[in-house]
Amino acid sequence: MIRILQQDTRAVKILFAVIIGLAAVTMVITLVPGVFDNPDTNNAAVYATVRAPGLLGRFGMDTSKVTTVEVNQLAARQLQQQHLPEALMPYLVPRAGQMLVQRTILKQEADRLNLQVSDEDLRRELETGVFAQYLFPNGKYIGDDAYMNFVQNFFQTSRADFESQVKSDMELNRLQALITGGINVSDNAVREAYKVQGTKVKFDYAVISAEDLGKTVNPTDAQLQDFYKQNAARYATAVPETRKIQYVAFDASNLPGGKPQVSDADVQAYYNQHKDQFQVKDQVKVRHILIAVPAGADAKTDAAAKGKAEDLLKQIKGGANFAELAQKNSDDPGSKPQGGELGWLDRGKTVPEFDKAAFSLPVGQTSDLIKTQFGYHILQVEDKKTAHMRPLDEVKGEIVPVLEQQRIGAAEQTFASQLASDAKKNGMDKAAAARGLKLVTTDYVGKDGVIAGLADGSSLLTQAFTVVKGADPAPVSTGDGFAVFQVADVKPAHAPEFADYKQHLLDDYRAQQVPQLLNAQLNKLDDRAKVLNDLKKAAAEMNIPVKSSELVGRDGQVPDLGAMSGQGAAAFTMNKGGISGPINEGRIGVVLSVTDKQEPTAEDIAKNFDQTRESLLNDQREEIFRVYVGSLTEKYQKSGAVRYSKKSQESLPVGN
């Protein structure tokens, strides 16, 4: 629950995005730091310049800049939100740049259509929109000081920049509403759409396994040798390059003079230079009970949750055990097993209502009911810590290992450089012997191999495969120390001997033959099933297993066949008793026969009518706005209204 409390995904932070694929302008609320960062656009490097098409743009009016800082920030946020590896950053940067350029184009178009948001419009939005519960709780303004604190704490920006960003969001939403406002769908289209969506089928299906077919392919040695010769180029480097490596490894215990020592003066100096690390913020240790209220719940649901929470609070004040009640009743899955325990919380890290109550209650006391967007909470404060600097005596045990590691690392690097220099001059064996170290020579090892004598030999192998045989000895980290290595010999990649590679060749031969076999078997089964008008009989003749599905919809899964949104969707277009054509999924082939088909009833259609209509409307809005954004962007680009910097052009996708 602490994660939920720290991420108000509906109203904490707004991230602008022009979704190019889906083409929708939307306010996406996140907790990503820096969303309201306001780089100095005058000094920041320009990624692209966007001006209005026509004369006004040519004379420098209505010109906007997208900075490299903004592009990199958006790409970094996308990387963080999608939990992607850092290596993908170069691919995200041009996408982020395109998104911001399109957003700037849309902003200029909205301005041209006089869709600007007034101060009065902004005031109404703040009073009634997603921020109302923070700025106008119970309809009452929290005051200028609290407002500025809210903006600073959650968005790390000024009030003026915050309001400017909200206005910009509102303007783009107005543009989308203007472009897609006339969209409508007929009642008949809604009914037909749900009739398609809600149809369920049950079917028999015969499954031909590509793996099983492969086992029937058993070529002779002569056939395999012919296959090997015909594909000589394919196997020319099938046996990868290997290298024999010499290395001398050491750790801190081998350092001349022993491990470096850390003095009290060193500790004091580190403490003085890193005081911010030892600053303890105001903290409170709490446990809580949550009675959840779903977003958008009606008054009856809210009242029921509140009633349950009030009853629990009454029990607690009557002497009931808080932890036991939390374990039995709390709707927070994260803290419920621990009796509602949330641990230590920093000030300002939870939603405002929760934070205010937790830090205002005395230790040992239980709160009244607290309402947040998640529901009703009951808090119990267990302990508090006032902001202070941890004394040196308390943190010395943390500082000493850090300094020791720093000193040891520096000493090891120096020693490794000296050892490498000596090895270059006198040879690896003499350099090792002079220091009482052991020279090790590996067997031939591949780039992805393992060096058994090292804690981590990956860096050594990586570097060893980038240098030539006999290159100067070089130092490299080994995880628990360093090593100095030299490549003693290289075996280039080469073709394998037939006898050694026979099983691989058999696998490849089968992989080549199976697709044709699978297609042939599928077509034969399909033809025979339609001649007999009976899939089971045809499958029995060919000794192919037949399975039966449950009654399944388009969003269902069927064993072997997989998702019904794939090729199996053909079943929904067939009548009862119909036999499909061949369905080739690569790993399997299927022919199916529908045994039952159930279309949604009029009652089902009526029950899902509004939801289906809204889904159809959203699909059409997205499509229309996607086309609008595409044509508008093309107009700007063709007129030369979008100018990319030379550096940003190098990273643009092909076609831009």
ABEGO torsion letter per residue (X at the ends): XAAAAABBAAAABBBBBBBAAAGBBBBBBBABBGAABBBBAAABBBABBBBBBEAAAAAGBGBBBBBAAAAAAAAAAAAAAAGBBAAAAAAAAAAAAAAAAAAAAAAAAAAAAGABBBAAAAAAAAAABAAAAAABBGGBBAEAAAAAAAAAAAAGBBAAAAAAAAAAAAAAAAAAAAAAAABBBBAAAAAAAAAAAABBBBBBBBBBBAAAAAAABBBBAAAAAAAAAAAAAAAAAABBBBBBBBBBBBBAAABBGEBBBBBAAAAAAAAAAAAAAABBBBBBBBBBBBBBBBBGBBAAAAAAAAAAAAAAAAAAAAGBBAAAAAAAABABAAAAAAGGBAEBBBBGABBAAAAAAAAABBBGBBBBBBBBAAEBBBBBBABBBBBBBBBAAAAAAAAAAAAAAAAAAAAAAAAAAAAAAAAAAAEAAAAAAAAGBBBBBBBBBBAABBBAABABAAAAAAAAAABBBGBBBBBBBAGAEBBBBBBABBBBBBBBBAAAAAAAAAAAAAAAAAAAAAAAAAAAAAAAAAAAGBAAAAAAAAGBBBBBBBBBBAABBBBGAEBAABAAAAAAABBBGBBBBBBBAGABBBBBBBABBBBBBAAAAAAAAAAAAAAAAAAAAAAAAAAAAAAAAAAAAAAGABBBBAAAAAABBBGX
